[in-house]
Each structure stands twice: as structure tokens, then as C-alpha cells.
């Protein structure tokens, strides 16, 4: 199951984390209402989110600052509001746009941040099929790591991205180069006692900016 959600649906995302069966991985796709790669990701998410829905399956619950069916868009945000979300998740604003992976949100603070700007360096020429190949290849690694012990999943994913990316992929060379540099896949921690607490803070802080009532 995947949720591509704006803030009012972030409440639903939080409820799923708190009440539903746990997922092996959770991920946040963060980008700002801006130009360049941020705008390219916005277009891709709105046009391809059903593909992403089916792709992530049961191994990863994903949310993005979009609500495709609800008609609300990233343009409803100010950039600083997305930066606040990033900070609450423990992500450096310099890493945006990015994918943030985490596991066991009730008990853990650690996250793995994959900065997309370092990889998608020429957004003007970035084709949908290239982005689709990236997300498909990444999800295969997520699926493989979803069966390892929970405490080892983020380490498994980090190592797999760095060392097990399909060699025939157009992304294999740039990912190997970025991984060798040692700074691309950042491991950090949320600002709260757990991911759930950080998500609660995001809901409570950002929802009023959009006139949303969160009981």
C-alpha cells in the first residue's frame, strides 16, 4: 500500500503507522514548490503515482507532499514549510529533494537519506522512463532487504544501494561514483524520541498553515 499525501493525509499516514500492521520500510519523498528537479519530481509524482503505488507493494509505505486525488498540490506549501518537515525527520535541508527511509517508527530514530539532486543532475533532460527505471531498481533492493532482521534493514538497504545496484542500469555508474565518495547515503536521526513523535509534530505544526483541522 502506498499513500501519496499532503498534510491532511499525513494524519492518515500517521494513523496507519500507529494502528496498522507494520511495514518493513517507510519512506518520505520530499521536495519543495520550486523549479528544476523539485518541479520535475512534482510532475512525475502526479503523473505516475499509481505506478509507484503498485511498485512499492507491501514492503514499503510511502508518502509525498502531494495529494493527487484530492486536488491539492505542492504549490500549496511555502519552501520553508517543507524544510520544517525535513528538519523534523532529521534531514538536512541541503539534501532536498530526497528520499528518506526508516523502519520501526515506534522505537527507532535512525533514518537513511538518499539525496536525489546528486543523482538527477540534469532535470531538464530527465526522462520519465529513466526515473521509472531508477524507482523500479531501487524498489527491488527495498524488497530484498525487507526480509532481513528489522534492526539490520537500513544498513542492508544502504549497502545494497552502494554495492548491489544492477550493473546493466544507466544509474549504476553514477551511483557507484557517489557511493564511493562516502557522503551520498546519509544516516542520521529524527529530532524526536521516535519517528512517530516526529510525524506527530509535523502534523500539528504544518496543518494549521493550510487551514486544516487535526483533532
N, C-alpha and C positions, 0 to 999 in steps of 0.2 A: 504494500500500500504506500502511496506517496501523497503528500499534501503540498501543493504549491500555494502558498498562503500569504496574505497580507496580515496586518496586525490583528484584526478581529478573528482571523482564522488561526493565528498563532495561539490564541486561547485554546482552540480545538487541538492543535498540535501538543500543547502542554497537557491537556486532559488525556490525550492518547498515551503520552508518556507516563502519566500518573496512574491511569486506570487499566490500560490495555496490556496484553501480553507484550513482554519486552522484545524489541528488535535487536539483532546483533550489532547493527550500526545505526547511528542517526547522523544526518548531515544538514548543514545550512549553506545555501548558496547565496552569498552576499555580494551585492553590487549597488551602486548609487544611481540616482537620477542624473546622469551626466552623459557625456559623449564618449567617443572612442569605444573601447572594449565593453564598458558598462552598458552603453546603448546597444551594442551588438548582442550581449547576453540577454538583455531585456527582450529584444526581438526574437531571439532563438527560444527563450523560455515560453513566450506567449504563443509561438507557432508550433512548438514541438513538445509541449508539456505532457501530452498524452503518451507520446513515445517514452518520455522519461518516467512516467507513471508505471508503465508496463515493464520498463527496463529494470527498475530498482527492486521490484518484486517484494519478497518477504524478508530480504536480508538488510534493507536499509530504508528508514523512514526519512524523507527529505522534505525540507521546506525552503521556500524562497520568498523574498519580499515582493510577491506578486499575488494577485488573485484573478486567475484567468476567467473563470466562470462568473465571478461577481462583478466584473467590470472595473475593478479598482486596479490602479497601475502604480509602478514605481514612481511615476511623476507626482503622486500624492505626498511623497516624502521630500523633505529637505536633506541634502547630503549629510548634515550633522546628525540627523536622526538615525541614519543607517550606521554612522560611525559610533553612536551610542550603543546600538545593538552589538556591533563588533566588540566594543570595549567590554560590555557585559559578558560576552562569550570568551573574553580573554584573548582577542585577536588584535594585533597591531593594525591601526588604520592604514599603514603603509602596505599591508598585504592585500587590500581590496583592489579589484574584485577577487574573490577567493571561494573555495570550498572548505568548510570546517567539519571535520568528522569527530564524533565522540561515541562512547559506549557507556552503559550502566549509569545513566544520568542521575540516579538517586544517590549514588555512593562515590562517584568519581568527579574530579575537576579537570582531568587532563584532556586535551584536545590535540588534533593534528590538523594543521592549516596548510592547504595547497594553494599557493598564490597563482592565479590564472594569468595575471599580467606578465609574469616572467616567461610563460609558455606561449600564450597567444600574443605575440609581439607586433603583429600587423593586422589589426582587426578589420581594416578596410578590405583586405583580400581574403579574409577568413570565410571559408565556405561552410554551408550547413553540413555537408557530408563529412568535412574534416572534424567539425565539432561533434557530430554524431559518432564518428569513429572513436574520438577521444573518450566520450562518456561511456560508450559500449565497452571499450577496452578497460577503462577504469572499473566499471561495474563487475567485470569478470574477476578482477583482483579482489574486490569487496566480497563477492560471493565466495571465493576460495578462502578468505580469511574469516568469514562469518562462522566457520565450523571449529575454529581453534578455541582454546580456553579464553573466557572473557577478558581476563587481565592481560592477555597477550595480543588481543586483536589489533589495537592501534599500532603496536610495534610490527606486527605481521604486515599490516597494510603499508606502513612506511617503508619497510624493507622490500615489499613486493613492487611498489611503485618505482623504487630506486633500482631494483636489480632484476625484476621479472617481467618488465613490460615487453610485449610481443616484438620481436626483432624485425618482423616484416612491416610494422606500423610506421606511418610517416612521423609519429611522435616519439619513436624510440630514441633517435639520436639527440634531439633537444632535451628530452627527459633525462637521458644518461648524463648529458653535459651539466644540466642544472643540479642533478643529484650529486655528481662528483664535486661540485663547488661547495656542498655541505651546508647551504643556507636555505635551500628551497622549501623543504618539508619541515615546517616549524612545529615544534612541540611546546605547548605552554599550558596554562591553567586558567579557569574562569576566575572571576573576581569574587564569586560567592562560595559557599561551603560545598555546593554541588551544582551540576548543570541545571537541575530542576529549579533551584533557587535563582540562578542567573536568568532563566527563562521567565520566572515569575516577575522578576524585576523589570525585564524588558516589557512584558505585558502591561504592568502597572505604570511604567514611565512613558511609553510611546503611545499607547491607546488614546489618552486624552488629547494628544496633538492632532488626532484625526476625528475627534468628536465621538469616539467610541466608548460605550459604557461597558465596563468589565465588572460584574458583580464580585 
